[in-house]
Amino acid sequence: MVQYIKESYEELKNHVTWPTLADSQKEMVVVVVFSVLFSLVVWGMDSFFEWIVAEYFNFMK
């Protein structure tokens, strides 16, 4: 187990290419924008279905 941890650390330290801070910030902006847009789409669909169900039950009265 100790050998595995040492090898994993060496792999991360010497062989992994880490993104720059600027790249990370650009990717974060893309994730935030996509998340907001996706949330708005889900909210819109939920509101639409809520309206449809309310109209259905109002019609059934």
N, C-alpha and C positions, 0 to 999 in steps of 0.2 A: 504494500500500500504506500509506504514511504517513497519507494522508487517511482511508483506511478505519479505521485504528486511532484516529485523533483523533475521528472521528464515532462510533465504537463507545464510546469512553470518555465522550463527551458524552451519549450515549444512556443509558448506565448511571448516570451521575452525576445527570442531570436528569429522566429520564422513567421510570425503573424504580422501582416501589414495593417497598421491601425490608420483609420481615416484622420485627416487633419481636422482641426477645430472648425475651420470654415466649411468643410464638407459636411461635418456633423450638424452644423447649424442649418445649412441648406436642406438637408434631409429632414431635420426636425420641422422646418417650416412646411415642407411638403406633407408630412404626417399630420400636422395640426390643421392645415387647410383641408385635407381629405377628411379628417375626422369631423370637422365642423360641417362640411358639405353633406357627409353621410348622415350626421345627426339631423340636419335640416330635412333631408329626404325622408328619413324615418318618421320625424315629427309630422311632416306633411301627410304621409300615408296614414298615420294614426288618426290625425284630425279628420281626414277624408272618410275613413271607415267609421269613425265615431259619428260623423254627420249622417252617413248612410243608415246606420243602425237607429239613430234617433228619428230620422224621417220614417223609417219602416215602422217603428213602434208608435209614432204619432199617427201614422196612417191607419194602424190597426185599432185605434181607440174608437 
